[in-house]
Amino acid sequence: MLCAASDPDRLADLKRAAVDSRWEVVGGASGIEELAKEVQGWSPDVVVVDASLGPEAAARIRASYPPARVVGVGRVLGADVEVGSLDGVKAAVLDLPPRAGPVIR
């Protein structure tokens, strides 16, 4: 999992809200340009994005690593799921459907 927000303080808040024993928070970005680099570098399954990054955040994630699922904190255009507060981040991650893949028979 990767977290992204527009400033380091908000990023720290997102990371605290997202950390859990069931997954690893591998990185963070405190700007839209840094977000694209981090997503390409880590190829995370899930990216938790604060709405403060702006309307292009989810599109940048999908352009950098299409399989990533996006959890928006606040209104994030193109997110797979949005939550209204940091308290909902873990539940949103757990409720994401598994990534689709090829059918193996």
C-alpha positions as CSV (number, residue, x, y, z in Angstrom):
1,M,0.0,0.0,0.0
2,L,1.1,3.5,-0.8
3,C,-0.3,6.7,0.7
4,A,-0.4,10.2,-0.9
5,A,-1.4,13.7,0.2
6,S,-0.5,17.2,-0.7
7,D,1.7,17.9,2.3
8,P,3.9,15.9,4.7
9,D,1.6,16.3,7.8
10,R,-1.4,15.0,6.0
11,L,0.6,12.2,4.5
12,A,1.7,11.2,8.0
13,D,-2.0,11.2,9.1
14,L,-2.9,8.9,6.1
15,K,-0.1,6.5,6.9
16,R,-1.2,6.3,10.6
17,A,-4.8,5.6,9.5
18,A,-3.7,3.0,6.9
19,V,-1.2,0.9,8.8
20,D,-2.4,-2.5,9.7
21,S,-0.8,-5.9,10.5
22,R,-2.5,-7.4,7.4
23,W,-0.6,-5.3,4.9
24,E,2.5,-3.2,4.5
25,V,2.6,0.5,3.8
26,V,5.6,0.7,1.4
27,G,5.8,4.4,0.6
28,G,4.3,7.8,0.5
29,A,4.1,10.8,-1.7
30,S,3.5,14.4,-0.8
31,G,2.8,15.7,-4.3
32,I,1.4,14.7,-7.6
33,E,4.8,14.3,-9.4
34,E,6.2,12.3,-6.5
35,L,3.0,10.1,-6.6
36,A,3.7,9.0,-10.1
37,K,7.3,8.1,-9.3
38,E,6.3,6.2,-6.1
39,V,3.6,4.2,-7.9
40,Q,5.9,3.2,-10.7
41,G,8.6,2.3,-8.2
42,W,6.5,0.3,-5.8
43,S,3.7,-1.1,-8.0
44,P,1.3,-1.1,-5.0
45,D,-1.9,-3.1,-4.8
46,V,-3.6,-0.2,-3.1
47,V,-3.0,3.6,-3.1
48,V,-4.7,5.7,-0.4
49,V,-5.1,9.2,-1.8
50,D,-6.2,12.4,0.0
51,A,-8.5,14.6,-2.0
52,S,-6.0,17.5,-1.4
53,L,-3.9,16.1,-4.3
54,G,-6.6,17.2,-6.8
55,P,-8.8,15.7,-9.4
56,E,-6.0,14.2,-11.5
57,A,-4.5,11.9,-8.7
58,A,-6.4,8.7,-9.6
59,A,-5.7,9.2,-13.3
60,R,-2.0,9.6,-12.6
61,I,-2.0,6.4,-10.5
62,R,-3.8,4.4,-13.2
63,A,-1.4,5.8,-15.9
64,S,1.6,4.7,-13.8
65,Y,0.3,1.3,-12.7
66,P,-3.1,0.3,-14.0
67,P,-3.8,-2.6,-11.6
68,A,-3.6,-0.4,-8.5
69,R,-6.8,0.1,-6.6
70,V,-7.5,3.6,-5.3
71,V,-9.0,4.5,-2.0
72,G,-9.9,8.2,-1.9
73,V,-10.1,10.1,1.4
74,G,-12.7,12.7,0.4
75,R,-13.8,13.3,-3.2
76,V,-11.2,11.6,-5.5
77,L,-12.4,11.4,-9.1
78,G,-11.9,7.9,-10.4
79,A,-11.2,6.2,-7.1
80,D,-12.5,2.7,-6.6
81,V,-14.0,3.7,-3.3
82,E,-14.1,6.9,-1.3
83,V,-14.3,7.4,2.5
84,G,-15.3,10.6,4.3
85,S,-12.7,10.4,7.0
86,L,-9.4,8.7,8.0
87,D,-11.4,6.4,10.3
88,G,-12.8,4.6,7.2
89,V,-9.5,3.8,5.4
90,K,-8.9,0.3,6.8
91,A,-12.5,-0.8,6.2
92,A,-12.4,0.5,2.7
93,V,-9.2,-1.4,1.9
94,L,-10.7,-4.6,3.3
95,D,-13.8,-4.1,1.3
96,L,-12.0,-3.6,-2.0
97,P,-12.7,-6.5,-4.4
98,P,-9.7,-8.6,-5.4
99,R,-7.9,-7.6,-8.6
100,A,-9.3,-9.3,-11.7
101,G,-6.9,-11.6,-13.5
102,P,-6.8,-14.3,-16.0
103,V,-9.0,-17.3,-15.5
104,I,-6.9,-20.4,-14.9
105,R,-8.6,-23.7,-15.6
